[in-house]
Amino acid sequence: MFCENCGAKIDDGAAFCTECGAKQSVPEVAPGFTPQPTATSTAATNVAPAVPVSEKMKKVPVYVWIIAAVVIVALIAGGIFLNIRKHTININDYVTVEFDGYDSMGKATVEIDEQFWVDLYEKTDFKDKKKVEREEDFEGDEELIGWWMRYAVDSKIKYEVDPANKLKNGDEVEVSYKVKTDAIKKKYGVTIKAEDKKFTVEGLKKVKSFDPFEGIKVTYSGLDGNGTAKVEVTGNDEVYSAYSYSLSKNYDLSTGDKITVTYASGYSEKELKENCAERFGKVPSATEKEYTVEGLGHYVTDVSELNAKSLAEVITYAQDEIEYDSGFDGNATVNSADYLGAYLFSKEGDGNYVYLVFEVNADVEDEEGDSESFTYYAVVSITDVFINEDKECDYSNFYGVDYHSAEYESESGTKYNYYGYASLDDVKADMDEEKEWYESYDYVMSTSVK
């Protein structure tokens, strides 16, 4: 016979198909009926007995069971995975690192997209979530949702970028996290995945450099051993005047001394570079430079150094003094005062005394209105005269016109008193007297007056 279900050939009278296990239609035997043994009945006695379910299951191939088991496990695992994924968020999907500033001094800052807090809330699963939404009246307001979520867990999420400063293009920085994952998961039913992540520095602006000492000049004044120094800004660029310059020493200087000039000494190197880059788009190539003291003056010890060129400014001032302080007691006018030379009294290692001699031409006028000109000699005294590298003289004290009194009598017999000498011989005689006094203190006299 054949199976009524699958059509497979089975034993006659079989109650179940040996291939598919389907139950077969077998005629029932009336009660008390005893079939007579015949050829046909004999065949009936050989009908296969009903196959039990356990026997049927044994007939299923092993690989079918394996496949079924795999499918079941996959379904269970898939369900677990989907549930975990539903309540897991990766913070790195929302993190960016911003690089700002100039190459070699850039800064890195970590930015978390505001959408992170909104998405984090959507993945939460906690008991009072519905209550929170009612009380906070979210109504789909993502900004409000994000604010609430940030406030709830922000203290449990810490992050930093290292290094954060002194960056140059091509450097690598790493964002690391400290997240209280268990605490957040326990309270809000959401897992925050936060693995350290590296970023490459890029986009920093190129910065130029400048020499802060190109726009200044260090000048020296005073005498060797007692000199002073100062910085003068000569450059027009604002970078030179924006910050002050300081000197390691600016007094009691001697020729050959080494001093250091510092640019913007009140700033650290980092602060100064950042400040200059921000203000000027360039940074100083150096902040210190060494200078050698030069050009300090020395006391004049040789009268040949006292000439019309080296004494130009002194002579002009002395001429004004002669005109102003002539000492005339009558109607007289000084017309000119020509420098003739000087008497120098000097001592090695000490100061000096200098007497400048002038030939003066003056006009005098008597009571009748008659006038005439005459010549006399005036002496102007100064002390501690020194000369610098540029061969220019200066002095410490200006005593003015020597108040040596002389008298001139005009042709009409009118007498005029004045401060000066009638002749160069008179000047020489007076200087010879001075010489004796100075020599008693080891000063030496020299003169250029002919």
TORVOLUM-611845 format. One line per 2 residues: number of its first residue (from 1); their letters; for each residue x, y, z of C-alpha. Coordinates in steps of 0.001 Angstrom, whole numbers. Example, Ala and Ser with C-alpha at 12.3 -4.5 7.8 and 13.67 -1.06 7.14 Angstrom:
1	as	12300:-4500:7800 | 13670:-1060:7140
//
This chain:
1	mf	0:0:0 | 989:3624:-288
3	ce	989:6434:2323 | -2106:8513:2180
5	nc	-40:11620:3014 | 3293:11466:1199
7	ga	2646:8619:-1268 | 5565:6523:-91
9	ki	5247:2711:-401 | 4571:1186:2992
11	dd	3580:-2292:4258 | -2:-3268:3761
13	ga	-2086:-2523:6817 | 530:-177:8365
15	af	-1049:2260:10818 | 1651:4905:10265
17	ct	3890:5888:7356 | 7479:4952:8000
19	ec	8649:7932:5968 | 6556:10887:7165
21	ga	4874:9304:10212 | 1337:10134:9002
23	kq	-1453:7968:10423 | -3070:5613:7876
25	sv	-6748:4545:7526 | -6950:835:8607
27	pe	-10390:-942:8794 | -11440:-1796:12337
29	va	-12309:-5518:13219 | -15803:-6172:14675
31	pg	-15845:-7427:18251 | -15868:-11204:18669
33	ft	-14964:-11721:15071 | -12308:-14320:14514
35	pq	-10957:-14305:11068 | -10429:-17663:9355
37	pt	-6953:-18406:8329 | -6774:-18032:4632
39	at	-4081:-16953:2316 | -5505:-13490:2420
41	st	-5863:-13426:6231 | -2372:-14676:6598
43	aa	-1196:-11694:4773 | -3269:-9548:7107
45	tn	-1477:-10895:10138 | 1737:-9457:8712
47	va	491:-5823:8793 | 3145:-3568:10416
49	pa	2313:-2368:13956 | 1744:1359:14675
51	vp	5009:3357:14908 | 5405:5316:18285
53	vs	6214:9062:18203 | 9607:8405:19773
55	ek	10377:6039:16963 | 9228:8656:14468
57	mk	11549:11279:16026 | 14450:8874:15738
59	kv	13886:8825:12033 | 14587:12670:11767
61	pv	18152:13255:10480 | 20675:14617:13039
63	yv	21615:17612:10940 | 18011:18792:11101
65	wi	18240:18894:14893 | 21542:20782:14713
67	ia	20125:23370:12390 | 17078:23810:14552
69	av	19230:24273:17646 | 21378:26859:15913
71	vi	18335:28773:14762 | 16846:28798:18253
73	va	20119:29977:19823 | 20481:32638:17140
75	li	16982:33878:17765 | 17619:34097:21487
77	ag	21025:35786:21001 | 19571:38133:18425
79	gi	16871:39176:20794 | 19404:39829:23537
81	fl	21662:41735:21098 | 18841:43897:19852
83	ni	17828:44693:23399 | 21393:45591:24383
85	rk	21857:47675:21249 | 18608:49457:21912
87	ht	19958:50630:25258 | 23638:51259:24321
89	in	25216:54456:22974 | 28798:55137:21834
91	in	29982:58566:22955 | 32706:58599:20298
93	dy	30009:58900:17644 | 29325:62392:18997
95	vt	32823:63566:19953 | 35019:65859:17869
97	ve	38291:67603:18699 | 38687:71215:17626
99	fd	42201:72525:16931 | 42805:76235:17173
101	gy	45762:78598:17052 | 49073:78509:15262
103	ds	51315:75654:14247 | 53579:74630:17174
105	mg	51373:76440:19690 | 47950:75064:18894
107	ka	45265:74128:21412 | 42892:71175:21407
109	tv	39392:71201:22871 | 36890:68360:23037
111	ei	33383:69015:21772 | 30382:66730:22408
113	de	27491:67209:20019 | 24323:68294:21816
115	qf	22495:65481:20029 | 24336:63026:22271
117	wv	22249:63994:25274 | 19023:63706:23313
119	dl	19922:60287:21903 | 21157:59154:25304
121	ye	17781:59928:26807 | 15971:58045:24036
123	kt	17984:54922:24879 | 17285:55077:28617
125	df	14912:52609:30276 | 14128:53486:33854
127	kd	11089:53140:36082 | 10107:56788:36377
129	kk	10739:57769:32772 | 7076:58453:32018
131	kv	6748:60410:35247 | 9790:62533:34350
133	er	8361:63296:30938 | 5097:64424:32474
135	ee	6702:66552:35177 | 9260:68123:32873
137	df	6695:68600:30125 | 9154:67590:27403
139	eg	6570:67313:24615 | 9327:66416:22132
141	de	11461:69464:22948 | 14938:68075:22185
143	el	16704:71028:23748 | 14853:70495:27015
145	ig	15375:66736:26866 | 19100:67198:26240
147	ww	19423:69692:29052 | 17700:67334:31507
149	mr	19850:64364:30473 | 23066:66368:30680
151	ya	22171:67612:34146 | 21345:64060:35246
153	vd	24618:62361:34227 | 27142:65052:33342
155	sk	28979:64639:36650 | 29425:60943:35878
157	ik	31057:61555:32482 | 34570:62987:32470
159	ye	36890:63338:29501 | 40131:65043:28556
161	vd	42427:65447:25604 | 46172:64964:25927
163	pa	48260:66820:24987 | 46063:69885:24834
165	nk	48643:72608:24177 | 51796:73367:22186
167	lk	50466:71388:19250 | 51666:71358:15679
169	ng	50052:69970:12567 | 50553:66205:12331
171	de	50719:65642:16081 | 48454:62988:17593
173	ve	46228:63614:20596 | 44097:61167:22543
175	vs	40689:61687:24100 | 40252:59549:27200
177	yk	37150:59017:29308 | 36186:58271:32883
179	vk	32551:57226:32792 | 30643:55733:35726
181	td	29048:53201:33412 | 27609:50913:36082
183	ai	25998:53739:38001 | 24396:55181:34878
185	kk	23186:51788:33708 | 21741:50926:37103
187	ky	19793:54171:37398 | 18829:54838:33803
189	gv	19067:51451:32105 | 21457:52634:29428
191	ti	25077:51691:28704 | 27527:54337:27558
193	ka	30362:52950:25504 | 33458:55159:25850
195	ed	36754:53919:24470 | 39805:56158:24237
197	kk	40207:57574:20744 | 43098:59242:18908
199	ft	42904:62276:16634 | 45470:63858:14289
201	ve	46144:67576:14662 | 45372:69558:11536
203	gl	44278:72982:10366 | 46588:75046:12567
205	kk	47677:78309:10972 | 51275:78868:9988
207	vk	52971:81578:12044 | 55820:83874:11011
209	sf	58622:85031:13285 | 60282:88386:13884
211	dp	63441:89596:15577 | 62394:91950:18390
213	fe	65890:93420:18498 | 65911:94668:14918
215	gi	63689:97579:15890 | 65677:98907:18841
217	kv	68949:100623:19577 | 70899:100359:22828
219	ty	72675:103614:23620 | 75356:104293:26203
221	sg	76228:107529:27922 | 78410:108766:30730
223	ld	81954:107964:31642 | 83786:104702:31527
225	gn	83145:102995:34866 | 80106:105130:35542
227	gt	78184:104707:32312 | 74485:104164:31764
229	ak	72520:102317:29084 | 69003:102616:27727
231	ve	66900:101085:24964 | 65469:103261:22214
233	vt	62733:101895:19917 | 63581:102743:16317
235	gn	61280:100393:14390 | 57831:101456:13227
237	de	56205:98036:13612 | 53943:97811:16644
239	vy	55655:94607:17761 | 58590:96693:18998
241	sa	56579:99171:21059 | 53864:96784:22283
243	ys	56107:95324:24979 | 58836:96804:27138
245	ys	62531:95980:27086 | 64560:95464:30234
247	ls	68318:95493:30802 | 70221:93197:33130
249	kn	72245:96265:34184 | 71958:99895:33153
251	yd	74319:101832:35424 | 77943:101804:36660
253	ls	78948:100445:33272 | 82429:100176:31850
255	tg	83479:99827:28242 | 83458:96141:27308
257	dk	80851:95088:29875 | 78245:92557:28720
259	it	74589:93306:29365 | 71462:91351:28387
261	vt	68379:92988:26937 | 65108:91074:27414
263	ya	61980:91536:25336 | 58668:91468:27261
265	sg	60267:90179:30451 | 56921:90113:32263
267	ys	55601:87237:30119 | 56405:83552:30041
269	ek	57581:82216:26687 | 54236:80456:26157
271	el	52178:83537:27068 | 54267:85825:24884
273	ke	54098:83614:21808 | 50353:83133:22143
275	nc	49853:86856:22711 | 52007:87894:19760
277	ae	50471:85294:17474 | 47002:86486:18370
279	rf	47801:90200:18026 | 50306:90268:15177
281	gk	50224:86864:13493 | 53909:86354:14263
283	vp	56060:85383:17216 | 59485:86541:18452
285	sa	62403:84435:17279 | 64212:85237:20538
287	te	63493:87128:23737 | 67035:87860:24928
289	ke	70125:89318:23328 | 73548:90180:24694
291	yt	75155:93548:23996 | 78668:94875:24629
293	ve	79005:98281:26249 | 80823:100751:24051
295	gl	81210:104430:23344 | 81459:105586:26964
297	gh	83259:108838:27456 | 86483:109574:29324
299	yv	87780:112621:31077 | 89778:114860:28796
301	td	93472:114673:29633 | 94880:116082:26393
303	vs	94076:119666:25424 | 94179:118704:21749
305	el	90833:116971:22289 | 89324:120383:23078
307	na	88715:121915:19681 | 85986:123878:17967
309	ks	84390:120679:16659 | 84377:118655:19842
311	la	83311:121688:21870 | 80742:122971:19371
313	ev	77749:122835:21708 | 79770:124025:24689
315	it	81127:126994:22738 | 77685:128088:21614
317	ya	76438:128022:25176 | 79526:129898:26392
319	qd	79064:132636:23759 | 75526:133214:24957
321	ei	76788:133504:28508 | 79442:136058:27518
323	ey	76850:138240:25822 | 74411:137910:28707
325	ds	76938:138253:31538 | 79487:140694:30139
327	gf	79646:142825:33261 | 79524:146189:31415
329	dg	78417:149048:33644 | 77727:151405:30749
331	na	76029:151438:27407 | 77836:148583:25646
333	tv	76997:145740:23268 | 78859:142475:22670
335	ns	79078:141867:18935 | 80963:138566:18807
337	ad	82968:136074:20857 | 85394:133839:18977
339	yl	86863:130724:20581 | 90673:130865:20726
341	ga	91620:127814:22779 | 91637:126390:26285
343	yl	93707:125898:29401 | 93341:122362:30766
345	fs	94277:121250:34257 | 93990:117449:34477
347	ke	94942:114591:36760 | 95076:110908:35763
349	gd	92106:109005:37161 | 90407:112180:38297
351	gn	88338:114978:36775 | 89617:118180:35206
353	yv	89232:121938:35140 | 88931:123737:31828
355	yl	89112:127437:31005 | 87862:128409:27557
357	vf	89322:131609:26132 | 87324:133880:23775
359	ev	88243:137018:21846 | 85325:139393:22299
361	na	84407:142379:20165 | 82159:144988:21782
363	dv	80705:148404:21022 | 80491:151130:23650
365	ed	78605:154437:23481 | 79225:157527:25635
367	ee	76721:160097:26896 | 77121:162248:23793
369	gd	76161:159283:21608 | 79633:158697:20287
371	se	80436:154985:19888 | 83496:152914:19230
373	sf	84522:149237:19186 | 87178:147482:21174
375	ty	88439:143967:21763 | 88931:142127:25019
377	ya	89268:138516:26203 | 86762:136574:28241
379	vv	87308:133278:30080 | 84575:130720:30705
381	si	85256:127914:33201 | 83826:124379:33222
383	td	84803:121211:35086 | 84904:117468:34511
385	vf	84873:117742:30764 | 84681:114359:29045
387	in	84602:113212:25446 | 82643:110331:23981
389	ed	83274:107895:21136 | 81904:110408:18638
391	ke	84509:112911:19761 | 81898:115173:21303
393	cd	82566:116911:24597 | 80259:117312:27519
395	ys	80797:118452:31085 | 79568:118026:34615
397	nf	79628:121678:35771 | 79395:124960:33915
399	yg	80590:127859:36049 | 80191:130509:33391
401	vd	82143:133707:32779 | 85166:134264:34995
403	yh	84461:137411:36995 | 87875:138899:36469
405	sa	87201:142650:36326 | 88855:144926:33747
407	ey	88366:148498:32556 | 88228:150096:29140
409	es	88587:153855:28558 | 87103:155267:25346
411	es	88639:158068:23266 | 86218:160482:24879
413	gt	87536:159441:28297 | 84514:157400:29333
415	ky	85470:154327:31371 | 83662:150995:31083
417	ny	84074:148076:33473 | 83548:144524:32208
419	yg	84356:140870:33016 | 87448:139878:31105
421	ya	91036:140687:30265 | 92527:143477:28193
423	sl	95082:141165:26542 | 96034:137522:26146
425	dd	99121:138253:28241 | 96842:139143:31110
427	vk	94998:135847:30602 | 98282:133943:30555
429	ad	99499:135653:33715 | 96313:134724:35517
431	md	96525:131092:34296 | 100128:130865:35479
433	ee	98947:131756:38958 | 96250:129070:38703
435	ke	98880:126601:37549 | 100867:126955:40770
437	wy	97787:126152:42815 | 96730:123144:40676
439	es	100221:121708:40599 | 100169:121578:44370
441	yd	97435:118933:43912 | 99269:117055:41169
443	yv	97283:118511:38296 | 99074:119138:35029
445	ms	98398:122164:32822 | 98303:122169:29041
447	ts	97008:124849:26713 | 96049:125412:23108
449	vk	95954:129192:23369 | 98600:130714:21167
//
